[in-house]
Amino acid sequence: MTTKQQKPKEQIDTVVIRFAGDSGDGMQLTGNQFTENTAMFGNDLTTLPDYPAEIRAPAGSLFGVSSFQLKFSKDEVHTPGDDPDVLVAMNPAGLKVHLQDLKKQGMLIINTANFTAKNLKLAEWGQDPLEDDTLNEYRVIKIDMNKMVFNALDDMGLSSKIMARSTNMFALGLLYWLYDRDMKSSLDHFKIKFKSKPEIIEANTRALKTGFYFGETIEAIKTTYSVPKAKFKKGTYRNIMGNQALAMGLIAASQKSGINLFFGGYPITPASDILHYLSNYKHFGVKTFQAEDEIAGICSILGASFCGQLGVTASSGPGIALKGEAMGLGVISELPIVIINIQRGGPSTGLPTKTEQSDLLQAMYGRNGESPLAVMAAQSPSDCFLAAFEACKMALEYMTPVILLSDGYIANGSEPWKIPDFNKLPEIQLRKVDNPDNFAPYDHSNKNLSRPWAIPGTPGMEHRIGGLEKWDETGHVSYDSENHNHMVMLRQEKVDVIANSFKETEVYGKEGGELLVLGWGGTYGAIRSAVQRARVEGKSIAQIHLRNLNPFPRDLGEKLVKYEKVLIPELNLGQLNSMIRSKYLIDTESLNKVEGKPFTPSEIYSSINKIIKG
């Protein structure tokens, strides 16, 4: 469904586009459609959806703005980009919130229909920016998109409200034309999504085509652009979001271990999608339970684990706090469960739709008593698959609860994912036993210190679990002080011994030098992009990105001391930084940001330069 471009075409390597408008303007749908189209074309890409925190924010208000940023390239992409090359502003509030980020001389596409006196006042514009010199530094394309769409749909007899909902497709069509894209993926999407509503299919189709063909008439746009396909390793790819990848990883671990997956959880932004995705896979033995609250959610997976299934729950910061006591029960009963925390801005309800990395210390210490847990983190949307698989493998092989940290940026972002060969995934060795001879429920004599997993109802293997302290081996209730000390030390050792399974810590760059940038979780892409740029300039710099946060890799200390300085960027006030300084007694520098937004590569690159220049 392309048309031969009449205007000159320029080939470029990379583009960053941001769609911004009211929460009802369909910015997420528009961004997702452009993303799917770009992935099918063959570019590498990364996205950053940004949602209003209010469920029904007042239309036209600044805090009701929804945006979607996409970076696509012929080269490898690690982040959704710094400042956008193109900003599509559907209303005055979208323009107000995002104009400061647009590159100078960047393209600004504006839907003038929404620039009414009322909307300008809601967006706190003193005067109409379309009428003064506010936009002089940008290439401005002013279009009354509503009028164009209404004219295209005039003979359909639709209400003005329904016609207005198709305006975002006009903007999408124009961007398809601008970047020499085919419309077919979106036209096919309409037929599937609205198959029972032919009038909506027709309305969106007309709006999309109107925007596409309108591109030829715009005098202000002299050139269209083409971004060549990226070079990927051979394989089958799909575009995937972080929460989708987590769900896939959990299912893969369930299938690889030969036991059913039981997911018990309570809806909370931005973790809810994991429950939604998993509920579609009953044919893989997946059982999903939407509990009445967070406590019931985690208690249900403890029961499932006790009965021999893979128990998993997911939540976000406040929900994880509610699960704290039951997590301690998982520690003392030594049951294999996985707790996924999709971190968001805090404290309390905080910023439900914004990203943060501020739950690391909660994961480490957020339970009463000495109750150590294994903690690991995913680093990107596609990496969530392997992170979830590894978390399940760790829990099952070491008979221990495992916390897997993700965040809102990773959860809602997307990127191409090479679908792995299931047969090449690592084997998972279960500790299930069915021979009652010499059975001891808390026998820790094996190398992993993992106790036997005896399923209730197995003759001769009756045993008790619960929150009271246990005797080693027998599992009977114990109030003995020496035994309590022994069990506390044992439970810590159970976590520490997991480090024996870690591979050598990977260093991007030379081992030793002037500066190491150490990170964890979703800061990976921004750090890698900044370090790559610095290395091209000849700077003595390297990157280590941690998957395992408790325990740390055994060789981490010896790697760190090879560098003159260590920089730790985090979306918190320095939580990993305090852990590293405490454990390894080295001086480190912290780069912190708690704005509800991920780092940009430029922010980290700027910090790198300041440190290296002294």
VENLIN-V971096 format. One record per run of one state. SS is the DSSP state (H for helix, E for strand, C for the rest). FROM is the first residue (numbers start at 1). LEN is the number of residues. If there is no record, write none. Layout:
<<SS;FROM;LEN> <SS;FROM;LEN>>
//
This chain:
<<C;1;7> <E;8;5> <C;13;1> <E;14;9> <C;23;4> <H;27;15> <C;42;2> <E;44;7> <C;51;11> <H;62;3> <E;65;9> <C;74;12> <E;86;4> <C;90;2> <H;92;10> <C;102;5> <E;107;5> <H;112;3> <C;115;2> <H;117;6> <C;123;16> <E;139;5> <C;144;1> <H;145;8> <C;153;1> <H;154;3> <C;157;3> <H;160;5> <C;165;2> <H;167;12> <C;179;5> <H;184;10> <C;194;4> <H;198;20> <C;218;5> <E;223;5> <C;228;9> <E;237;5> <H;242;16> <C;258;3> <E;261;5> <C;266;6> <H;272;7> <C;279;3> <H;282;3> <C;285;2> <E;287;4> <C;291;3> <H;294;13> <C;307;3> <E;310;6> <C;316;1> <H;317;6> <C;323;1> <H;324;10> <C;334;3> <E;337;7> <C;344;1> <E;345;1> <C;346;5> <E;351;1> <C;352;8> <H;360;6> <C;366;8> <E;374;4> <C;378;5> <H;383;16> <C;399;3> <E;402;6> <H;408;5> <C;413;1> <E;414;5> <C;419;3> <H;422;3> <C;425;7> <E;432;2> <C;434;8> <E;442;1> <C;443;10> <E;453;2> <C;455;15> <E;470;1> <C;471;2> <E;473;1> <C;474;3> <E;477;1> <C;478;3> <H;481;21> <C;502;6> <E;508;1> <C;509;4> <E;513;8> <H;521;16> <C;537;4> <E;541;6> <C;547;1> <E;548;3> <C;551;5> <H;556;5> <C;561;2> <E;563;8> <C;571;4> <H;575;10> <C;585;4> <E;589;4> <C;593;8> <H;601;12> <C;613;2>>
//
